[in-house]
Amino acid sequence: MADGLVERHQISGNAAAGPREIDVLLADMSGYEQANRWTRDALADDAG
């Protein structure tokens, strides 16, 4: 989404850096292999 905002000149490339970093972090925590990190217990206790 951030890239689209940059393309439409709604935000600067610098402003998009933070959301891109968050997207990478969430992508690393997603998928079948990471499903156990999203249980109720893991959300309360997972160190990272």
mmCIF entry with sequence, helices, sheets and N, C-alpha, C, O atoms, coordinates in Angstrom:
data_MODEL
# 
_entry.id   MODEL 
# 
_entity.id                         1 
_entity.type                       polymer 
_entity.pdbx_number_of_molecules   1 
# 
_entity_poly.entity_id                      1 
_entity_poly.type                           'polypeptide(L)' 
_entity_poly.nstd_linkage                   no 
_entity_poly.nstd_monomer                   no 
_entity_poly.pdbx_seq_one_letter_code       MADGLVERHQISGNAAAGPREIDVLLADMSGYEQANRWTRDALADDAG 
_entity_poly.pdbx_seq_one_letter_code_can   MADGLVERHQISGNAAAGPREIDVLLADMSGYEQANRWTRDALADDAG 
_entity_poly.pdbx_strand_id                 A 
# 
loop_
_entity_poly_seq.entity_id 
_entity_poly_seq.num 
_entity_poly_seq.mon_id 
_entity_poly_seq.hetero 
1 1  MET n 
1 2  ALA n 
1 3  ASP n 
1 4  GLY n 
1 5  LEU n 
1 6  VAL n 
1 7  GLU n 
1 8  ARG n 
1 9  HIS n 
1 10 GLN n 
1 11 ILE n 
1 12 SER n 
1 13 GLY n 
1 14 ASN n 
1 15 ALA n 
1 16 ALA n 
1 17 ALA n 
1 18 GLY n 
1 19 PRO n 
1 20 ARG n 
1 21 GLU n 
1 22 ILE n 
1 23 ASP n 
1 24 VAL n 
1 25 LEU n 
1 26 LEU n 
1 27 ALA n 
1 28 ASP n 
1 29 MET n 
1 30 SER n 
1 31 GLY n 
1 32 TYR n 
1 33 GLU n 
1 34 GLN n 
1 35 ALA n 
1 36 ASN n 
1 37 ARG n 
1 38 TRP n 
1 39 THR n 
1 40 ARG n 
1 41 ASP n 
1 42 ALA n 
1 43 LEU n 
1 44 ALA n 
1 45 ASP n 
1 46 ASP n 
1 47 ALA n 
1 48 GLY n 
# 
_struct_asym.id          A 
_struct_asym.entity_id   1 
# 
loop_
_struct_conf.conf_type_id 
_struct_conf.id 
_struct_conf.pdbx_PDB_helix_id 
_struct_conf.beg_label_comp_id 
_struct_conf.beg_label_asym_id 
_struct_conf.beg_label_seq_id 
_struct_conf.pdbx_beg_PDB_ins_code 
_struct_conf.end_label_comp_id 
_struct_conf.end_label_asym_id 
_struct_conf.end_label_seq_id 
_struct_conf.pdbx_end_PDB_ins_code 
_struct_conf.beg_auth_comp_id 
_struct_conf.beg_auth_asym_id 
_struct_conf.beg_auth_seq_id 
_struct_conf.end_auth_comp_id 
_struct_conf.end_auth_asym_id 
_struct_conf.end_auth_seq_id 
_struct_conf.pdbx_PDB_helix_class 
_struct_conf.details 
_struct_conf.pdbx_PDB_helix_length 
HELX_P HELX_P1 AA1 ALA A 2  ? GLU A 7  ? ALA A 2  GLU A 7  1 ? 6  
HELX_P HELX_P2 AA2 GLY A 13 ? ASP A 28 ? GLY A 13 ASP A 28 1 ? 16 
HELX_P HELX_P3 AA3 TYR A 32 ? TRP A 38 ? TYR A 32 TRP A 38 5 ? 7  
HELX_P HELX_P4 AA4 ARG A 40 ? ASP A 45 ? ARG A 40 ASP A 45 1 ? 6  
# 
_struct_conf_type.id          HELX_P 
_struct_conf_type.criteria    ? 
_struct_conf_type.reference   ? 
# 
loop_
_atom_site.group_PDB 
_atom_site.id 
_atom_site.type_symbol 
_atom_site.label_atom_id 
_atom_site.label_alt_id 
_atom_site.label_comp_id 
_atom_site.label_asym_id 
_atom_site.label_entity_id 
_atom_site.label_seq_id 
_atom_site.pdbx_PDB_ins_code 
_atom_site.Cartn_x 
_atom_site.Cartn_y 
_atom_site.Cartn_z 
_atom_site.occupancy 
_atom_site.B_iso_or_equiv 
_atom_site.pdbx_formal_charge 
_atom_site.auth_seq_id 
_atom_site.auth_comp_id 
_atom_site.auth_asym_id 
_atom_site.auth_atom_id 
_atom_site.pdbx_PDB_model_num 
ATOM 1   N N  . MET A 1 1  ? 0.816  -1.188  0.000  1.00 0.00 ? 1  MET A N  1 
ATOM 2   C CA . MET A 1 1  ? 0.000  0.000   0.000  1.00 0.00 ? 1  MET A CA 1 
ATOM 3   C C  . MET A 1 1  ? 0.865  1.258   0.000  1.00 0.00 ? 1  MET A C  1 
ATOM 4   O O  . MET A 1 1  ? 0.556  2.231   -0.688 1.00 0.00 ? 1  MET A O  1 
ATOM 5   N N  . ALA A 1 2  ? 1.930  1.234   0.762  1.00 0.00 ? 2  ALA A N  1 
ATOM 6   C CA . ALA A 1 2  ? 2.794  2.408   0.840  1.00 0.00 ? 2  ALA A CA 1 
ATOM 7   C C  . ALA A 1 2  ? 3.366  2.758   -0.529 1.00 0.00 ? 2  ALA A C  1 
ATOM 8   O O  . ALA A 1 2  ? 3.483  3.934   -0.873 1.00 0.00 ? 2  ALA A O  1 
ATOM 9   N N  . ASP A 1 3  ? 3.721  1.741   -1.311 1.00 0.00 ? 3  ASP A N  1 
ATOM 10  C CA . ASP A 1 3  ? 4.274  2.017   -2.640 1.00 0.00 ? 3  ASP A CA 1 
ATOM 11  C C  . ASP A 1 3  ? 3.263  2.739   -3.517 1.00 0.00 ? 3  ASP A C  1 
ATOM 12  O O  . ASP A 1 3  ? 3.629  3.639   -4.273 1.00 0.00 ? 3  ASP A O  1 
ATOM 13  N N  . GLY A 1 4  ? 2.001  2.356   -3.426 1.00 0.00 ? 4  GLY A N  1 
ATOM 14  C CA . GLY A 1 4  ? 0.961  3.040   -4.190 1.00 0.00 ? 4  GLY A CA 1 
ATOM 15  C C  . GLY A 1 4  ? 0.813  4.494   -3.776 1.00 0.00 ? 4  GLY A C  1 
ATOM 16  O O  . GLY A 1 4  ? 0.594  5.364   -4.619 1.00 0.00 ? 4  GLY A O  1 
ATOM 17  N N  . LEU A 1 5  ? 0.929  4.758   -2.495 1.00 0.00 ? 5  LEU A N  1 
ATOM 18  C CA . LEU A 1 5  ? 0.839  6.138   -2.015 1.00 0.00 ? 5  LEU A CA 1 
ATOM 19  C C  . LEU A 1 5  ? 2.015  6.967   -2.514 1.00 0.00 ? 5  LEU A C  1 
ATOM 20  O O  . LEU A 1 5  ? 1.860  8.142   -2.847 1.00 0.00 ? 5  LEU A O  1 
ATOM 21  N N  . VAL A 1 6  ? 3.187  6.350   -2.564 1.00 0.00 ? 6  VAL A N  1 
ATOM 22  C CA . VAL A 1 6  ? 4.358  7.054   -3.088 1.00 0.00 ? 6  VAL A CA 1 
ATOM 23  C C  . VAL A 1 6  ? 4.162  7.339   -4.573 1.00 0.00 ? 6  VAL A C  1 
ATOM 24  O O  . VAL A 1 6  ? 4.439  8.445   -5.037 1.00 0.00 ? 6  VAL A O  1 
ATOM 25  N N  . GLU A 1 7  ? 3.684  6.339   -5.322 1.00 0.00 ? 7  GLU A N  1 
ATOM 26  C CA . GLU A 1 7  ? 3.462  6.514   -6.760 1.00 0.00 ? 7  GLU A CA 1 
ATOM 27  C C  . GLU A 1 7  ? 2.466  7.633   -7.051 1.00 0.00 ? 7  GLU A C  1 
ATOM 28  O O  . GLU A 1 7  ? 2.593  8.337   -8.053 1.00 0.00 ? 7  GLU A O  1 
ATOM 29  N N  . ARG A 1 8  ? 1.482  7.793   -6.179 1.00 0.00 ? 8  ARG A N  1 
ATOM 30  C CA . ARG A 1 8  ? 0.476  8.855   -6.369 1.00 0.00 ? 8  ARG A CA 1 
ATOM 31  C C  . ARG A 1 8  ? 0.894  10.164  -5.702 1.00 0.00 ? 8  ARG A C  1 
ATOM 32  O O  . ARG A 1 8  ? 0.114  11.114  -5.635 1.00 0.00 ? 8  ARG A O  1 
ATOM 33  N N  . HIS A 1 9  ? 2.140  10.202  -5.208 1.00 0.00 ? 9  HIS A N  1 
ATOM 34  C CA . HIS A 1 9  ? 2.697  11.402  -4.577 1.00 0.00 ? 9  HIS A CA 1 
ATOM 35  C C  . HIS A 1 9  ? 1.883  11.859  -3.366 1.00 0.00 ? 9  HIS A C  1 
ATOM 36  O O  . HIS A 1 9  ? 1.773  13.053  -3.084 1.00 0.00 ? 9  HIS A O  1 
ATOM 37  N N  . GLN A 1 10 ? 1.313  10.875  -2.654 1.00 0.00 ? 10 GLN A N  1 
ATOM 38  C CA . GLN A 1 10 ? 0.556  11.185  -1.451 1.00 0.00 ? 10 GLN A CA 1 
ATOM 39  C C  . GLN A 1 10 ? 1.438  11.136  -0.205 1.00 0.00 ? 10 GLN A C  1 
ATOM 40  O O  . GLN A 1 10 ? 1.133  11.775  0.802  1.00 0.00 ? 10 GLN A O  1 
ATOM 41  N N  . ILE A 1 11 ? 2.520  10.384  -0.276 1.00 0.00 ? 11 ILE A N  1 
ATOM 42  C CA . ILE A 1 11 ? 3.533  10.377  0.773  1.00 0.00 ? 11 ILE A CA 1 
ATOM 43  C C  . ILE A 1 11 ? 4.897  10.288  0.100  1.00 0.00 ? 11 ILE A C  1 
ATOM 44  O O  . ILE A 1 11 ? 4.998  9.880   -1.057 1.00 0.00 ? 11 ILE A O  1 
ATOM 45  N N  . SER A 1 12 ? 5.936  10.666  0.819  1.00 0.00 ? 12 SER A N  1 
ATOM 46  C CA . SER A 1 12 ? 7.285  10.593  0.268  1.00 0.00 ? 12 SER A CA 1 
ATOM 47  C C  . SER A 1 12 ? 7.850  9.184   0.427  1.00 0.00 ? 12 SER A C  1 
ATOM 48  O O  . SER A 1 12 ? 7.340  8.378   1.205  1.00 0.00 ? 12 SER A O  1 
ATOM 49  N N  . GLY A 1 13 ? 8.898  8.911   -0.316 1.00 0.00 ? 13 GLY A N  1 
ATOM 50  C CA . GLY A 1 13 ? 9.581  7.626   -0.165 1.00 0.00 ? 13 GLY A CA 1 
ATOM 51  C C  . GLY A 1 13 ? 10.107 7.425   1.243  1.00 0.00 ? 13 GLY A C  1 
ATOM 52  O O  . GLY A 1 13 ? 10.090 6.311   1.767  1.00 0.00 ? 13 GLY A O  1 
ATOM 53  N N  . ASN A 1 14 ? 10.577 8.509   1.857  1.00 0.00 ? 14 ASN A N  1 
ATOM 54  C CA . ASN A 1 14 ? 11.062 8.413   3.247  1.00 0.00 ? 14 ASN A CA 1 
ATOM 55  C C  . ASN A 1 14 ? 9.933  8.045   4.193  1.00 0.00 ? 14 ASN A C  1 
ATOM 56  O O  . ASN A 1 14 ? 10.133 7.261   5.121  1.00 0.00 ? 14 ASN A O  1 
ATOM 57  N N  . ALA A 1 15 ? 8.755  8.599   3.970  1.00 0.00 ? 15 ALA A N  1 
ATOM 58  C CA . ALA A 1 15 ? 7.617  8.301   4.838  1.00 0.00 ? 15 ALA A CA 1 
ATOM 59  C C  . ALA A 1 15 ? 7.162  6.853   4.675  1.00 0.00 ? 15 ALA A C  1 
ATOM 60  O O  . ALA A 1 15 ? 6.570  6.282   5.591  1.00 0.00 ? 15 ALA A O  1 
ATOM 61  N N  . ALA A 1 16 ? 7.430  6.263   3.526  1.00 0.00 ? 16 ALA A N  1 
ATOM 62  C CA . ALA A 1 16 ? 7.016  4.883   3.268  1.00 0.00 ? 16 ALA A CA 1 
ATOM 63  C C  . ALA A 1 16 ? 7.968  3.866   3.879  1.00 0.00 ? 16 ALA A C  1 
ATOM 64  O O  . ALA A 1 16 ? 7.630  2.685   3.966  1.00 0.00 ? 16 ALA A O  1 
ATOM 65  N N  . ALA A 1 17 ? 9.139  4.295   4.298  1.00 0.00 ? 17 ALA A N  1 
ATOM 66  C CA . ALA A 1 17 ? 10.143 3.360   4.822  1.00 0.00 ? 17 ALA A CA 1 
ATOM 67  C C  . ALA A 1 17 ? 9.641  2.620   6.066  1.00 0.00 ? 17 ALA A C  1 
ATOM 68  O O  . ALA A 1 17 ? 9.850  1.413   6.190  1.00 0.00 ? 17 ALA A O  1 
ATOM 69  N N  . GLY A 1 18 ? 8.993  3.320   6.973  1.00 0.00 ? 18 GLY A N  1 
ATOM 70  C CA . GLY A 1 18 ? 8.484  2.686   8.199  1.00 0.00 ? 18 GLY A CA 1 
ATOM 71  C C  . GLY A 1 18 ? 7.449  1.618   7.910  1.00 0.00 ? 18 GLY A C  1 
ATOM 72  O O  . GLY A 1 18 ? 7.585  0.493   8.391  1.00 0.00 ? 18 GLY A O  1 
ATOM 73  N N  . PRO A 1 19 ? 6.402  1.937   7.129  1.00 0.00 ? 19 PRO A N  1 
ATOM 74  C CA . PRO A 1 19 ? 5.418  0.903   6.797  1.00 0.00 ? 19 PRO A CA 1 
ATOM 75  C C  . PRO A 1 19 ? 6.021  -0.281  6.041  1.00 0.00 ? 19 PRO A C  1 
ATOM 76  O O  . PRO A 1 19 ? 5.590  -1.417  6.236  1.00 0.00 ? 19 PRO A O  1 
ATOM 77  N N  . ARG A 1 20 ? 7.002  -0.034  5.189  1.00 0.00 ? 20 ARG A N  1 
ATOM 78  C CA . ARG A 1 20 ? 7.660  -1.150  4.483  1.00 0.00 ? 20 ARG A CA 1 
ATOM 79  C C  . ARG A 1 20 ? 8.371  -2.061  5.470  1.00 0.00 ? 20 ARG A C  1 
ATOM 80  O O  . ARG A 1 20 ? 8.314  -3.283  5.339  1.00 0.00 ? 20 ARG A O  1 
ATOM 81  N N  . GLU A 1 21 ? 9.037  -1.479  6.451  1.00 0.00 ? 21 GLU A N  1 
ATOM 82  C CA . GLU A 1 21 ? 9.739  -2.278  7.456  1.00 0.00 ? 21 GLU A CA 1 
ATOM 83  C C  . GLU A 1 21 ? 8.749  -3.122  8.262  1.00 0.00 ? 21 GLU A C  1 
ATOM 84  O O  . GLU A 1 21 ? 9.007  -4.291  8.548  1.00 0.00 ? 21 GLU A O  1 
ATOM 85  N N  . ILE A 1 22 ? 7.628  -2.526  8.619  1.00 0.00 ? 22 ILE A N  1 
ATOM 86  C CA . ILE A 1 22 ? 6.589  -3.267  9.347  1.00 0.00 ? 22 ILE A CA 1 
ATOM 87  C C  . ILE A 1 22 ? 6.063  -4.408  8.486  1.00 0.00 ? 22 ILE A C  1 
ATOM 88  O O  . ILE A 1 22 ? 5.832  -5.507  8.991  1.00 0.00 ? 22 ILE A O  1 
ATOM 89  N N  . ASP A 1 23 ? 5.873  -4.162  7.197  1.00 0.00 ? 23 ASP A N  1 
ATOM 90  C CA . ASP A 1 23 ? 5.380  -5.193  6.287  1.00 0.00 ? 23 ASP A CA 1 
ATOM 91  C C  . ASP A 1 23 ? 6.339  -6.378  6.230  1.00 0.00 ? 23 ASP A C  1 
ATOM 92  O O  . ASP A 1 23 ? 5.906  -7.530  6.229  1.00 0.00 ? 23 ASP A O  1 
ATOM 93  N N  . VAL A 1 24 ? 7.626  -6.101  6.183  1.00 0.00 ? 24 VAL A N  1 
ATOM 94  C CA . VAL A 1 24 ? 8.631  -7.170  6.159  1.00 0.00 ? 24 VAL A CA 1 
ATOM 95  C C  . VAL A 1 24 ? 8.577  -7.972  7.461  1.00 0.00 ? 24 VAL A C  1 
ATOM 96  O O  . VAL A 1 24 ? 8.619  -9.202  7.434  1.00 0.00 ? 24 VAL A O  1 
ATOM 97  N N  . LEU A 1 25 ? 8.486  -7.290  8.581  1.00 0.00 ? 25 LEU A N  1 
ATOM 98  C CA . LEU A 1 25 ? 8.423  -7.985  9.872  1.00 0.00 ? 25 LEU A CA 1 
ATOM 99  C C  . LEU A 1 25 ? 7.186  -8.867  9.968  1.00 0.00 ? 25 LEU A C  1 
ATOM 100 O O  . LEU A 1 25 ? 7.273  -10.010 10.415 1.00 0.00 ? 25 LEU A O  1 
ATOM 101 N N  . LEU A 1 26 ? 6.032  -8.343  9.552  1.00 0.00 ? 26 LEU A N  1 
ATOM 102 C CA . LEU A 1 26 ? 4.809  -9.137  9.603  1.00 0.00 ? 26 LEU A CA 1 
ATOM 103 C C  . LEU A 1 26 ? 4.864  -10.306 8.628  1.00 0.00 ? 26 LEU A C  1 
ATOM 104 O O  . LEU A 1 26 ? 4.368  -11.387 8.944  1.00 0.00 ? 26 LEU A O  1 
ATOM 105 N N  . ALA A 1 27 ? 5.444  -10.118 7.472  1.00 0.00 ? 27 ALA A N  1 
ATOM 106 C CA . ALA A 1 27 ? 5.586  -11.213 6.506  1.00 0.00 ? 27 ALA A CA 1 
ATOM 107 C C  . ALA A 1 27 ? 6.444  -12.327 7.094  1.00 0.00 ? 27 ALA A C  1 
ATOM 108 O O  . ALA A 1 27 ? 6.163  -13.506 6.882  1.00 0.00 ? 27 ALA A O  1 
ATOM 109 N N  . ASP A 1 28 ? 7.488  -11.959 7.829  1.00 0.00 ? 28 ASP A N  1 
ATOM 110 C CA . ASP A 1 28 ? 8.356  -12.953 8.460  1.00 0.00 ? 28 ASP A CA 1 
ATOM 111 C C  . ASP A 1 28 ? 7.620  -13.732 9.555  1.00 0.00 ? 28 ASP A C  1 
ATOM 112 O O  . ASP A 1 28 ? 8.003  -14.859 9.868  1.00 0.00 ? 28 ASP A O  1 
ATOM 113 N N  . MET A 1 29 ? 6.590  -13.157 10.128 1.00 0.00 ? 29 MET A N  1 
ATOM 114 C CA . MET A 1 29 ? 5.838  -13.814 11.201 1.00 0.00 ? 29 MET A CA 1 
ATOM 115 C C  . MET A 1 29 ? 4.569  -14.492 10.689 1.00 0.00 ? 29 MET A C  1 
ATOM 116 O O  . MET A 1 29 ? 3.782  -15.007 11.482 1.00 0.00 ? 29 MET A O  1 
ATOM 117 N N  . SER A 1 30 ? 4.365  -14.496 9.383  1.00 0.00 ? 30 SER A N  1 
ATOM 118 C CA . SER A 1 30 ? 3.145  -15.035 8.799  1.00 0.00 ? 30 SER A CA 1 
ATOM 119 C C  . SER A 1 30 ? 3.389  -16.387 8.144  1.00 0.00 ? 30 SER A C  1 
ATOM 120 O O  . SER A 1 30 ? 4.525  -16.848 8.027  1.00 0.00 ? 30 SER A O  1 
ATOM 121 N N  . GLY A 1 31 ? 2.320  -16.996 7.730  1.00 0.00 ? 31 GLY A N  1 
ATOM 122 C CA . GLY A 1 31 ? 2.403  -18.268 7.034  1.00 0.00 ? 31 GLY A CA 1 
ATOM 123 C C  . GLY A 1 31 ? 2.183  -19.450 7.959  1.00 0.00 ? 31 GLY A C  1 
ATOM 124 O O  . GLY A 1 31 ? 2.167  -19.324 9.184  1.00 0.00 ? 31 GLY A O  1 
ATOM 125 N N  . TYR A 1 32 ? 2.018  -20.591 7.331  1.00 0.00 ? 32 TYR A N  1 
ATOM 126 C CA . TYR A 1 32 ? 1.727  -21.818 8.062  1.00 0.00 ? 32 TYR A CA 1 
ATOM 127 C C  . TYR A 1 32 ? 2.805  -22.138 9.097  1.00 0.00 ? 32 TYR A C  1 
ATOM 128 O O  . TYR A 1 32 ? 2.503  -22.579 10.206 1.00 0.00 ? 32 TYR A O  1 
ATOM 129 N N  . GLU A 1 33 ? 4.064  -21.909 8.722  1.00 0.00 ? 33 GLU A N  1 
ATOM 130 C CA . GLU A 1 33 ? 5.174  -22.248 9.619  1.00 0.00 ? 33 GLU A CA 1 
ATOM 131 C C  . GLU A 1 33 ? 5.147  -21.425 10.900 1.00 0.00 ? 33 GLU A C  1 
ATOM 132 O O  . GLU A 1 33 ? 5.688  -21.851 11.920 1.00 0.00 ? 33 GLU A O  1 
ATOM 133 N N  . GLN A 1 34 ? 4.537  -20.276 10.858 1.00 0.00 ? 34 GLN A N  1 
ATOM 134 C CA . GLN A 1 34 ? 4.516  -19.371 12.002 1.00 0.00 ? 34 GLN A CA 1 
ATOM 135 C C  . GLN A 1 34 ? 3.157  -19.340 12.722 1.00 0.00 ? 34 GLN A C  1 
ATOM 136 O O  . GLN A 1 34 ? 2.966  -18.546 13.644 1.00 0.00 ? 34 GLN A O  1 
ATOM 137 N N  . ALA A 1 35 ? 2.242  -20.176 12.317 1.00 0.00 ? 35 ALA A N  1 
ATOM 138 C CA . ALA A 1 35 ? 0.886  -20.151 12.874 1.00 0.00 ? 35 ALA A CA 1 
ATOM 139 C C  . ALA A 1 35 ? 0.876  -20.286 14.389 1.00 0.00 ? 35 ALA A C  1 
ATOM 140 O O  . ALA A 1 35 ? 0.022  -19.701 15.057 1.00 0.00 ? 35 ALA A O  1 
ATOM 141 N N  . ASN A 1 36 ? 1.814  -21.049 14.938 1.00 0.00 ? 36 ASN A N  1 
ATOM 142 C CA . ASN A 1 36 ? 1.840  -21.242 16.400 1.00 0.00 ? 36 ASN A CA 1 
ATOM 143 C C  . ASN A 1 36 ? 2.149  -19.947 17.144 1.00 0.00 ? 36 ASN A C  1 
ATOM 144 O O  . ASN A 1 36 ? 1.871  -19.848 18.339 1.00 0.00 ? 36 ASN A O  1 
ATOM 145 N N  . ARG A 1 37 ? 2.716  -18.958 16.468 1.00 0.00 ? 37 ARG A N  1 
ATOM 146 C CA . ARG A 1 37 ? 3.016  -17.675 17.120 1.00 0.00 ? 37 ARG A CA 1 
ATOM 147 C C  . ARG A 1 37 ? 1.766  -16.825 17.306 1.00 0.00 ? 37 ARG A C  1 
ATOM 148 O O  . ARG A 1 37 ? 1.792  -15.847 18.054 1.00 0.00 ? 37 ARG A O  1 
ATOM 149 N N  . TRP A 1 38 ? 0.670  -17.183 16.637 1.00 0.00 ? 38 TRP A N  1 
ATOM 150 C CA . TRP A 1 38 ? -0.541 -16.371 16.658 1.00 0.00 ? 38 TRP A CA 1 
ATOM 151 C C  . TRP A 1 38 ? -1.650 -16.969 17.516 1.00 0.00 ? 38 TRP A C  1 
ATOM 152 O O  . TRP A 1 38 ? -2.792 -16.512 17.461 1.00 0.00 ? 38 TRP A O  1 
ATOM 153 N N  . THR A 1 39 ? -1.319 -17.998 18.316 1.00 0.00 ? 39 THR A N  1 
ATOM 154 C CA . THR A 1 39 ? -2.320 -18.525 19.244 1.00 0.00 ? 39 THR A CA 1 
ATOM 155 C C  . THR A 1 39 ? -2.475 -17.533 20.397 1.00 0.00 ? 39 THR A C  1 
ATOM 156 O O  . THR A 1 39 ? -1.616 -16.676 20.604 1.00 0.00 ? 39 THR A O  1 
ATOM 157 N N  . ARG A 1 40 ? -3.543 -17.649 21.125 1.00 0.00 ? 40 ARG A N  1 
ATOM 158 C CA . ARG A 1 40 ? -3.788 -16.765 22.254 1.00 0.00 ? 40 ARG A CA 1 
ATOM 159 C C  . ARG A 1 40 ? -2.633 -16.822 23.268 1.00 0.00 ? 40 ARG A C  1 
ATOM 160 O O  . ARG A 1 40 ? -2.172 -15.788 23.753 1.00 0.00 ? 40 ARG A O  1 
ATOM 161 N N  . ASP A 1 41 ? -2.177 -18.030 23.578 1.00 0.00 ? 41 ASP A N  1 
ATOM 162 C CA . ASP A 1 41 ? -1.073 -18.169 24.543 1.00 0.00 ? 41 ASP A CA 1 
ATOM 163 C C  . ASP A 1 41 ? 0.212  -17.553 24.011 1.00 0.00 ? 41 ASP A C  1 
ATOM 164 O O  . ASP A 1 41 ? 0.926  -16.871 24.745 1.00 0.00 ? 41 ASP A O  1 
ATOM 165 N N  . ALA A 1 42 ? 0.510  -17.789 22.742 1.00 0.00 ? 42 ALA A N  1 
ATOM 166 C CA . ALA A 1 42 ? 1.743  -17.264 22.171 1.00 0.00 ? 42 ALA A CA 1 
ATOM 167 C C  . ALA A 1 42 ? 1.707  -15.729 22.131 1.00 0.00 ? 42 ALA A C  1 
ATOM 168 O O  . ALA A 1 42 ? 2.724  -15.081 22.379 1.00 0.00 ? 42 ALA A O  1 
ATOM 169 N N  . LEU A 1 43 ? 0.568  -15.159 21.827 1.00 0.00 ? 43 LEU A N  1 
ATOM 170 C CA . LEU A 1 43 ? 0.481  -13.702 21.791 1.00 0.00 ? 43 LEU A CA 1 
ATOM 171 C C  . LEU A 1 43 ? 0.738  -13.103 23.170 1.00 0.00 ? 43 LEU A C  1 
ATOM 172 O O  . LEU A 1 43 ? 1.217  -11.975 23.284 1.00 0.00 ? 43 LEU A O  1 
ATOM 173 N N  . ALA A 1 44 ? 0.422  -13.852 24.199 1.00 0.00 ? 44 ALA A N  1 
ATOM 174 C CA . ALA A 1 44 ? 0.644  -13.359 25.554 1.00 0.00 ? 44 ALA A CA 1 
ATOM 175 C C  . ALA A 1 44 ? 2.089  -13.574 26.010 1.00 0.00 ? 44 ALA A C  1 
ATOM 176 O O  . ALA A 1 44 ? 2.597  -12.810 26.830 1.00 0.00 ? 44 ALA A O  1 
ATOM 177 N N  . ASP A 1 45 ? 2.763  -14.625 25.477 1.00 0.00 ? 45 ASP A N  1 
ATOM 178 C CA . ASP A 1 45 ? 4.062  -15.013 26.010 1.00 0.00 ? 45 ASP A CA 1 
ATOM 179 C C  . ASP A 1 45 ? 5.225  -14.978 25.024 1.00 0.00 ? 45 ASP A C  1 
ATOM 180 O O  . ASP A 1 45 ? 6.378  -15.032 25.453 1.00 0.00 ? 45 ASP A O  1 
ATOM 181 N N  . ASP A 1 46 ? 4.970  -14.889 23.730 1.00 0.00 ? 46 ASP A N  1 
ATOM 182 C CA . ASP A 1 46 ? 6.035  -14.952 22.725 1.00 0.00 ? 46 ASP A CA 1 
ATOM 183 C C  . ASP A 1 46 ? 7.007  -13.788 22.884 1.00 0.00 ? 46 ASP A C  1 
ATOM 184 O O  . ASP A 1 46 ? 6.603  -12.625 22.880 1.00 0.00 ? 46 ASP A O  1 
ATOM 185 N N  . ALA A 1 47 ? 8.279  -14.107 23.024 1.00 0.00 ? 47 ALA A N  1 
ATOM 186 C CA . ALA A 1 47 ? 9.297  -13.073 23.226 1.00 0.00 ? 47 ALA A CA 1 
ATOM 187 C C  . ALA A 1 47 ? 9.704  -12.392 21.925 1.00 0.00 ? 47 ALA A C  1 
ATOM 188 O O  . ALA A 1 47 ? 10.441 -11.407 21.961 1.00 0.00 ? 47 ALA A O  1 
ATOM 189 N N  . GLY A 1 48 ? 9.258  -12.875 20.809 1.00 0.00 ? 48 GLY A N  1 
ATOM 190 C CA . GLY A 1 48 ? 9.620  -12.164 19.601 1.00 0.00 ? 48 GLY A CA 1 
ATOM 191 C C  . GLY A 1 48 ? 9.873  -13.000 18.443 1.00 0.00 ? 48 GLY A C  1 
ATOM 192 O O  . GLY A 1 48 ? 10.188 -12.489 17.369 1.00 0.00 ? 48 GLY A O  1 
# 
